[in-house]
């Protein structure tokens, strides 16, 4: 769908319905994330105000998604409502939800539905049908207001988190994402991992807009670090940033070292928590001994790759954060590879993950 919505057909359909717009993690980039109906990623990665919308909706339309685990689970149970599913692959349709299923191109579906809704509005009306339409219009206005309230609450949460982060020592991940968004070119792609702390980048509106390449549920360690090389080759005119953990960086370090001289231009932002944060969180949830199962180890950031083609910095100072990111982006623009290591606190967990109570607090 990310390559089937250049003319904003999905946004126009949502406007016609007055519907809130969500994506899957791997569907980000399909719709304009600055659109007033966009509310972020569905399911596990949804912010608390957005989950409130799910609990009170009366219809879900799934375009080209598979309704996998992370989309339908999170802090709020999936609503017991009709789900309209559209997918070109019958195997991509979920049998867990009741409602119509369409085998076909989701773009063609929304164009047809939008046209049909317009034709219906232009048809003659009886007094009863006109009354029902007016009642529907009132409900749509109310729903749009609820969407606007949710978006405002999410924006205020970001402001509050950034204000709180400013009072804490070290660089917080919300501050880092804000600096990356502020310094990125208009055409940019964020390549992500699926670890405990790099999942901050899944949380709207802490990160807004641009392309997004994610491993979704498969979570192969080092996916984002290695995939960023291919993304840059495929989109050489885009800023490409890999937002990854130190465990993932170590897994792909050899790939980065080999390709940097010939295929540079990628900015690697490495969150250093000493190892594998998600595994350590699950260890703590199960009450296992940290010494016997040491998934993280405090200490210096991991070694980077060497060479004149690589710009390497360890970032610790909030005051120079934006300046360092700008310098790294300039180096990448000249064909080099930049690696910014950022030590992060173990308790710096994405709010959407902590609110969903899938890790211990």
C-alpha positions in Angstrom: 0.0 0.0 0.0 2.9 2.4 0.5 3.4 2.4 -3.3 -0.4 2.5 -4.1 -1.4 5.8 -2.3 0.5 8.5 -4.1 -2.7 10.5 -4.7 -4.0 10.2 -1.1 -6.9 7.9 -2.0 -6.9 6.4 1.5 -7.0 9.8 3.2 -9.9 10.9 1.0 -11.8 7.7 1.9 -11.1 8.3 5.6 -12.3 11.9 5.2 -15.5 10.8 3.5 -16.2 8.4 6.5 -14.8 10.6 9.2 -12.6 7.7 10.2 -9.5 7.6 12.3 -6.4 6.5 10.3 -4.0 3.9 11.7 -1.3 1.9 10.1 0.6 -1.3 11.0 4.2 -0.9 12.0 5.3 -1.9 8.5 2.6 0.2 6.9 4.0 3.5 8.0 4.6 5.8 5.1 1.4 4.8 3.3 -0.5 7.8 4.5 0.4 11.4 5.4 1.2 11.3 9.1 0.5 15.0 9.4 -3.1 14.4 8.3 -5.6 15.5 11.0 -7.2 12.0 11.1 -3.9 10.1 11.5 -3.5 8.6 15.0 -0.4 6.4 14.7 0.2 2.6 14.8 -2.6 0.2 15.8 -2.5 -2.3 18.5 0.6 -2.8 20.7 2.2 0.5 19.6 -0.8 2.7 20.0 -0.7 5.6 22.5 -3.2 5.5 25.3 -5.5 8.2 23.8 -5.6 6.3 20.5 -6.6 3.1 22.4 -9.6 5.0 23.6 -10.7 5.5 20.0 -10.5 1.7 19.5 -12.6 1.0 22.5 -15.5 3.1 21.2 -15.5 2.6 17.4 -18.2 0.8 15.5 -16.4 -0.4 12.4 -12.9 -1.3 11.3 -11.7 -1.4 7.7 -8.4 -3.2 7.2 -6.6 -2.4 3.9 -3.9 -4.8 2.9 -3.1 -5.9 6.4 -3.0 -9.3 8.0 -4.4 -8.3 11.4 -1.5 -10.1 13.1 -0.8 -10.2 16.8 0.8 -6.8 17.4 -2.0 -5.1 15.5 -4.9 -6.6 17.5 -3.2 -6.8 20.9 -2.2 -4.1 23.3 -3.5 -2.0 26.2 -7.1 -2.2 24.9 -9.0 -5.3 23.7 -10.0 -5.4 20.1 -13.5 -4.1 19.8 -16.4 -6.5 19.1 -17.3 -4.8 15.8 -17.6 -5.7 12.1 -14.2 -5.8 10.4 -14.1 -5.2 6.6 -10.9 -6.8 5.3 -9.3 -6.2 1.9 -6.3 -8.1 0.6 -5.0 -9.4 -2.7 -3.9 -12.6 -1.0 -6.6 -14.8 0.5 -4.0 -16.1 2.9 -3.7 -12.6 4.3 -7.3 -12.5 5.5 -7.9 -13.3 9.1 -10.7 -15.8 10.1 -10.8 -14.4 13.6 -13.0 -11.5 12.8 -16.6 -11.3 11.5 -17.4 -9.1 8.6 -17.1 -8.8 4.8 -13.8 -9.9 3.1 -12.7 -8.6 -0.2 -10.1 -10.3 -2.4 -8.6 -7.5 -4.5 -6.5 -4.4 -4.7 -7.1 -2.1 -1.6 -6.5 1.0 -3.7 -9.2 0.0 -6.1 -11.5 -0.8 -3.2 -11.2 2.6 -1.6 -11.6 4.4 -4.9 -14.8 2.4 -5.6 -16.2 3.0 -2.2 -15.4 6.7 -2.2 -17.1 7.1 -5.6 -20.2 5.0 -4.4 -20.5 7.1 -1.2 -20.4 10.3 -3.3 -23.1 8.9 -5.7 -25.3 7.9 -2.7 -25.1 11.5 -1.3 -26.2 12.9 -4.6 -29.2 10.6 -4.9 -32.8 11.7 -4.1 -33.8 11.4 -0.4 -37.0 10.7 1.4 -37.7 12.6 4.6 -36.8 9.6 6.7 -33.5 8.9 4.8 -32.6 12.6 5.1 -33.2 12.5 8.8 -30.9 9.4 9.1 -28.3 11.2 7.1 -28.4 14.2 9.4 -28.1 12.0 12.4 -25.1 10.3 10.8 -23.5 13.7 10.0 -23.9 14.7 13.7 -22.3 11.4 14.8 -19.4 12.0 12.3 -18.7 15.4 13.7 -18.7 14.1 17.2 -16.3 11.3 16.2 -14.0 13.8 14.4 -13.9 15.8 17.6 -12.9 12.7 19.6 -10.1 12.0 17.1 -8.9 15.6 17.4 -9.0 15.3 21.2 -6.9 12.1 21.1 -4.4 13.7 18.8 -4.1 16.7 21.0 -3.6 14.5 24.1 -0.9 12.6 22.3 0.9 15.8 21.3 0.7 17.1 24.9 2.2 13.7 26.1 5.2 14.3 23.8 5.6 17.8 25.1 5.4 16.5 28.7 7.9 13.7 28.1 10.4 16.1 26.4 10.0 18.6 29.4 10.6 15.7 31.8 13.6 14.4 29.8 15.2 17.9 29.9 15.4 17.6 33.7 17.1 14.1 33.6 20.8 13.3 33.2 22.0 11.9 29.9 20.2 11.9 26.5 16.7 10.4 26.6 15.4 8.6 23.6 12.5 11.0 23.1 15.0 13.9 22.8 17.0 11.8 20.3 14.0 11.1 18.1 13.1 14.8 18.2 16.6 15.8 17.0 16.5 13.1 14.2 13.1 14.3 13.0 14.2 18.0 13.1 17.4 17.4 11.1 16.1 15.0 8.5 15.7 16.0 4.9 12.2 16.0 3.4 12.9 12.7 1.7 14.0 10.3 4.4 13.7 6.7 5.6 14.0 5.4 9.1 15.1 1.7 9.2 14.2 0.2 12.5 14.8 -2.8 14.8 12.2 -4.3 17.1 14.1 -4.2 20.4 12.8 -2.8 23.7 14.2 0.7 23.4 14.4 1.3 19.6 10.7 0.6 19.6 10.4 4.2 20.7 10.4 5.0 17.0 7.2 3.1 16.5 5.4 5.5 18.9 3.5 8.3 17.2 3.9 11.2 17.6 7.4 10.8 19.1 8.4 10.0 15.5 6.4 11.4 12.6 6.5 11.1 8.9 9.0 9.8 6.3 9.4 6.3 5.1 9.7 3.4 7.5 11.3 -0.1 7.1 10.7 -2.4 10.0 11.1 -6.2 10.7 7.5 -6.3 12.1 6.9 -9.5 14.0 9.8 -11.6 12.7 12.4 -9.7 14.7 15.7 -11.1 13.2 18.4 -9.5 15.3 20.4 -7.0 13.2 17.7 -6.7 10.5 17.6 -2.9 10.6 21.3 -2.4 10.7 21.9 -4.6 7.6 18.7 -3.6 5.7 19.7 0.1 5.9 22.5 -0.6 3.4 20.0 -2.0 0.8 17.6 0.9 1.5 20.3 3.5 0.8 21.1 1.6 -2.5 17.5 1.6 -3.5 16.8 5.3 -2.4 20.2 7.1 -2.8 18.5 10.5 -2.8 16.9 9.9 0.7 18.4 10.4 4.1 18.6 6.9 5.5 18.9 6.4 9.3 19.1 3.1 11.1 17.6 3.4 14.6 19.0 0.3 16.3 20.2 -1.2 19.6 23.8 -2.2 20.5 22.9 -5.9 20.3 21.7 -5.4 16.7 24.7 -3.3 15.8 27.1 -6.0 16.9 25.1 -8.6 14.9 25.5 -6.6 11.7 28.8 -4.9 12.4 30.7 -7.0 9.9 28.2 -6.1 7.1 28.6 -2.5 7.9 32.4 -2.6 8.0 32.6 -4.4 4.6 30.1 -2.2 2.8 31.0 1.2 4.3 33.8 2.0 1.8 31.7 1.4 -1.3 28.1 1.9 -0.1 28.1 4.7 2.5 25.6 7.3 3.2 23.8 5.6 6.1 23.5 7.1 9.6 23.5 4.5 12.3 22.0 5.7 15.6 22.9 3.0 18.2 21.0 2.9 21.5 23.5 1.4 24.0 21.9 -0.4 27.0 24.5 -3.0 27.3 23.0 -5.9 25.3 19.5 -7.2 24.8 17.0 -5.1 26.6 13.8 -7.0 25.6 15.2 -10.3 26.7 16.4 -8.8 30.0 12.9 -7.3 30.5 11.4 -10.7 30.0 13.9 -12.2 32.4 12.9 -9.7 35.0 9.2 -10.4 34.4 9.8 -14.1 35.0 11.9 -13.4 38.1 15.1 -15.1 36.8 18.5 -14.4 38.3 20.3 -11.6 36.4 23.7 -13.1 37.2 22.8 -16.4 35.7 21.0 -14.9 32.7 23.0 -11.8 31.9 21.3 -10.3 28.8 22.7 -6.9 29.5 26.0 -5.7 30.9 26.7 -2.1 31.9 29.8 -0.5 30.4 31.2 1.3 27.4 29.4 1.3 24.1 30.5 -1.5 21.7 33.4 -0.9 19.4 32.5 0.7 16.1 33.9 0.1 12.6 37.2 1.7 11.7 38.3 3.7 8.6 38.3 7.2 7.1 34.9 6.4 5.6 33.3 6.2 9.1 32.3 9.1 11.3 32.0 7.8 14.9 30.8 9.7 18.0 29.6 8.7 21.5 26.8 11.2 22.5 26.4 12.0 26.1 25.7 15.8 26.2 22.2 17.1 25.6 23.5 20.5 24.7 25.4 19.3 21.6 22.9 16.6 20.5 21.4 18.4 17.5 24.9 19.7 16.5 26.3 16.2 16.5 23.4 14.8 14.5 23.7 17.6 11.9 27.4 16.9 11.5 26.8 13.2 11.1 24.1 13.8 8.4 26.6 16.1 6.5 29.2 13.3 6.6 26.6 10.9 5.2 25.6 13.3 2.5 29.1 13.1 1.2 29.0 9.3 0.9 30.4 8.4 4.3 28.9 6.2 7.0 28.2 7.7 10.4 27.8 5.9 13.7 26.4 7.7 16.7 26.5 5.7 19.9 24.0 6.9 22.6 24.2 5.4 26.1 20.6 5.0 27.3 19.0 4.3 30.7 17.4 0.9 31.2 14.2 2.5 32.4 13.8 4.6 29.2 11.0 2.4 27.8 8.5 3.5 25.1 5.3 4.7 26.8 3.1 2.6 24.4 5.0 -0.6 25.6 4.9 0.3 29.3 1.2 1.3 29.2 0.4 -2.0 27.5 2.0 -3.7 30.5 4.0 -6.2 28.4 7.2 -5.4 30.4 7.6 -5.1 34.2 7.7 -1.7 35.7 
